[in-house]
Amino acid sequence: MSDKSPLLVIAAGGTGGHMFPAQSLAEVMLARGWRVKLSTDVRGARYTGGFPDAVDVTEISSATFARGGILAKLVAPFQIFGGVLGAVWNMLRDKPDMVAGFGGYPTIPALSAAFLLRRPRMVHEQNGVLGRVNRLFASRVDQIACGTWPTDLPEGIEGVHVGNPVRSTVLDRAEAGYIPPGDYPMSILVIGGSQGARILSDIVPPAIAELPIEVLRNIRVSHQARDEDELRVATFYAEHGVNADVAPFFNDIPSRMSEAQLVISRSGASSVADISVIGRPSILVPFAAAAEDHQTANARGLAEAGAAIVIPESKFEVDALAEQIINVFENPKGAVKMAHAALSVATPDAPQRLADLVETTATGEQPQ
């Protein structure tokens, strides 16, 4: 690819929720002849394995005020300032045609540098409520691309609905044929964000163990659990005769999801997008501590379409979950309707729509 090709700098980091849509945009922009550089932090770098080799990855200095002790919070501004200086230096050298941020503190240096140097810039918000950093930059960028619609935006700020981009590995499984529950091998996929969720590890295994034996004997579970929960979750399944694969992270989530009769998940934006594009019935448990309850907003589209059962954390108990799992597995026709309903709210063309917005914003055009 020529050095004269247009350059996109993507700023993302922290979690898979930011990194997966960033990866999706990178894949499309490379296919369109752009050069792509990724600016991320140490945590985000863990998710770069799926990015195309052509993406130039730079780790920058950043920090968050949300975690750590007093010392970490005192040091954070200096780390961020150092990251901004480094980003300014890189942009003076590279002169990017576009800078796109995907939220999270690791995007502050690149977006700040783009603002100072007046480079074309935009943010993509995956959730139904703007995150702290995207809210900070909402009036300082040229466009706000929205993944969940409607998105709660500050007064006077307009957004463009593009949907949440999913990775090519998810698109490869788009609208995968759904096999309804029946008297044959079936699968349940349990995911709780990038590294699993403690409450899912506490409630899901005993709920599955409560299922009628004629259902349980056919089920295989793929359960994503935190490192510290992996052994106890795996042990519980084994002691109760449940065929289960437990791990902190699955590299083949799209494949496992396409084979599942049911997905039990947090309602992070990327998980909701994957479930919609592949088209699977789901039980969603919004993270109660999410900023401004944005995971409940994320789940709304699937729930209103009849594709998902939403259980608030306050009501997420073993018996209640077991009852809902049984409702899905003993009603094959209903499960098929849920799968089709999920597809009805999907935006599989979100990567292309976001890429179009990148290109029009870079040239100063208005989105159609």
N, C-alpha and C positions, 0 to 999 in steps of 0.2 A: 504494500500500500504506500502511495507517495506521501512524502512529508508535506506536500501541498494540499492533501486531502483535508477537509474540515475536521476540526478537533472538538470533541465533546469531553468535558471533565465531569465525571459523576462523583458526587460526594455522598457516601453512605457508610453506615457502620453500626456497631452495637449488637444488633440482632438479625436473625433471618428475616424478620418482618420488614426490615429496611433493605437487606441485601438481596433478597430474591427478586423483587421487582426491579431493582437496579441491574441485576444480572440479565433480566429479560430485555430491558432497554438496550443494554450493551450488545446483546446478540443481534437485535434488529438494526442498530446503527452501524455495526460492522458490516452487515449484509448490504447496507445502503452506501457503503464506500467511505464511511467516516472512520477516523481514528478515535479511539476511546482510551481515556485514562481514568483510573479509579483512585479516588482519595478516600482513605479509610483509616481506622485506628486498629489497635492490637486486637480488640474483640472482633471487629468486622473482618479482619484478615483471616479468621478461622473459616469464613464462608466463601473464600475466593477460589476454592478448589473447583467449583462448578463454572466459573467464568471462563470464557474463551481465552486461549493462550495469547491471542493478539492484544488483550487488554493489558496496558501498562499499569501495574499496581504500585501506589505510593502510600506508605504508612506515615500519618501525620500525628503531631502531638495534639491531643485534646483531652477533655476531662468532663465529668458531670458533677453538678452540685447536688444530685439526688442520692448519691451513695457515699459511703466512707465517713470517717470521723471528722472532727473539727480541723485537724491538720490538712486532710485531703481537700476539704472545702476551701481552706485558705490558699492552698497551692493551685487549685483549679484555674483561677483567672490567669495566672502566669503561664500555665501549660497551654491554655487556649490562645493567649496572646502570642506565645512562641509558635503555635500552629498557624496563626494568621500571618505572621511575618514570613514563615516558610511558604505558605500558599501564595502570598503576594509575589515573592521571588520567583516561584515556579510559573506563575501566570505572566509575569513580565517576560519570561523566557519563551514560554509556549504560545502565548496569545490565543487562548481557546476561543472558538467561535460560539460556544455555549457552555454554561455551567448548570447542571441539574442536581438539586439536593433532594434526598429522600427521607429527611427527618433524622432526629437524634443529634446529640451533641457533637459527634464527629463531623457533621456537615457545617458547623459554625466557621471553621477556618476558610474553607473554599468559598462559601457564600459571602463571607465578609470581604474576602479578597476581590471577588467578582463585583461586589457593590462598590468598593473603593476604586477599582480600576474601570468601572462602568462597562463590564463585559455583559453580554446578554445572559440572563439568569432566570431560573424557574425552580419551583419546588413541586414535588409530587407528594400529596397526602394520602396515605393508604386508608386511614380510618374516617369514621363519620364525624369526628371532631378533630380540629387541628391540634397537633402536638405542640409542645412548648416552643421548640426551635422554629418550626414552620410558622407558628403564630408570630414569633419575634420578627421573622423576615417577610411576613405576608404583605406589608406595604413597601417592601424594599426589593421585590422581584418583579419581573415583567409578566409572569403568568403563574397561576396556581392550578396545577392539574389535580383533579379529585378522583380518588379511586372508589369511594363509597358515596352514593348519591341518595338524598341530598347531604351535603357536608355543611356543618355548622361553621360559618365563616364570620370574621369580624365585620361590623357594620361598614358598609361602603366598599367592601372587598368582594370581587366577583371571581368565581372559579370556573374551570372548564371540565366537564365530566368526561373522563377518558376510560374509567374503569381501572381495576388493579391488574397490571401485567403479570402474567405467569410465565415461568421458565419454559423453554422449548421441550423439556422432558415432560412437563405437564400437558402442553399442547399436543404432544404426540399421543396422549391418552384421552384427548378431548372427546366427549360423547361416547366413551367406551361402553360397549354393550353391557347392560346390567342384568345379572342373574338374580332373580328374586329369591328370598329365603325358601328353603324346602328341605326335604329329607335327603340331604347330601352334604358334602363338605362345604362349610361356609366360613366367612372371615369377618372379624371385627377389628378395625384400626383405631387405636387410641393415641391421640397426639395432643400435646399441650403447649404449643409454642416451640421455640427453638430447642429448649432443653427439658421438655416435659413439664408437668405441673404436679405439685405435691398433692393437691386435693383429688386429682384424678387417680393418683396412685393409692390414695387412702380409700376411695369409694368404689372405683370401677371393679377391682378384682373381687371383692366380696359380693358385689351386685351380680357379676357374671356367674359366680359360684352358686348363686341362688336360682339360676335358671333351671327349668325342668330338664331332667336327664335326657329326654328325647331330643331336646334342642342342644344341650350342652355337649353331647357326645359328637356332634357334627362341627363344633366351632373350633377355629384356631384364632388366637388373639395375637395381634402385633401391638405391643404396648411400649410407647416411648416414655421412659422414666428418667428422672435425674440420676446422676452418678450415685448419690447417697441413698437413693431409693431402689436402685436396680436389684440388689440382692434380695431384699425383703419381698419385693413384688414378684420376682421370679420364683422365690421359695413358696410364697402363698399359692400361686397358680399350680405349682408342682404338687403341693400337699393336698390340693383339692381336685386333682386330676384334670386340670385345664391345660390343653395344649397351647402353649404361649411362647412367643419370642419377645424377650424384653431387652431393650437397649436404650442408652441415652440419646442416640441419634440414628436415624435410618437414612441412608443415602438414596434409597429407592422408594421414597414416599409415594411418588406418582404411580408406580407399579403396584404397591400394596393397596393404595386407595382404589385403583381400578378393579382390583380383585375382591374388594370388601362389599359385604351386604349392608354394612352400617359403619359410620364413622362417629366416634365420640371425641369431641374436641373442644378446646377453648375457641373463642370466636375472634382470634386475631385476623387482621385483614387478609393476609396471604393464605391462611388456612381456609377462610371462607371463599376466597377466589378459586383455590384449587378444587374445593368440594363442588363449587358451581360449575366450573369448566368440565370436570370429569363427570359430574352428575351422580351424586350419591346421597341417600338418606343420611341425616345426621342428627345427633343429639349434641347441642351446643351448651357450654357452661361458661358464660361471660366472666372474665376476671373482674371481681368486684372492686379491686383497688386500682383498676385502670383509670387513667386521667379522664375526668368528666364522664366516666362510665362509657367510654367509646366502644368497648367490645359489645355492649348491648345494642348500640347503634349499628355496629357491623353485622350483627345477627339478624337485624330486622327484615332485611330483604328476603332472606331464605325462609324466615318464619312466616312472613305475610304471604309468601307464595305457596306455603304448605309443604315446604321441602325439609324443614328442620323443626325439631322439638327443642325449645329453649328452656333450660332449668336454671334459675338464679342460684348463686352459691348458697344463699340462705335456705334454699329448699332442696339442695343437692345432697340427698341421703341415699343409703344403700337400697332400701325398699322402694323408694320412689324411682330410682334409676332402673332397678330390675324390672319394675312394672312397665316402664317405657320401652325397654329392650324387648320384652315379651310382646308388647303391642306391635312392634315392627316385625318381629320374626314370625308371629302367628297371623300376620295379615299381608301375604305376598302381594296382593293387588294394590294395597295401600302403599307398600314399599316401592313398587314400580311407579306409582303416581308421585311419590316424594322424589324419586330419582329424576323423573321428567320435569318436575317443578324446579328442581335445582338448576337444570339446564336452561330453563326459561329466564332466569335472572343472571345468567353468565354473560361475560363480555370477553369472549375469546380473542377478539380483535383489539383488545386494550393495548398490547405492545405496539401495534401499528398506529393506533390513534395517538398514543403518547409520542411515538417517533415523529408523526406528522406535526405535532405541536412543537416539538423541539426544533424541527426544520423551519417552520413558519416564524417562530419566535426569534430564531437566530438571524433571519433575514428581515425582521421588522414587520412581517405581515401579520394580519389579524386572523385568528382561527375562524374557520367556517362554522 
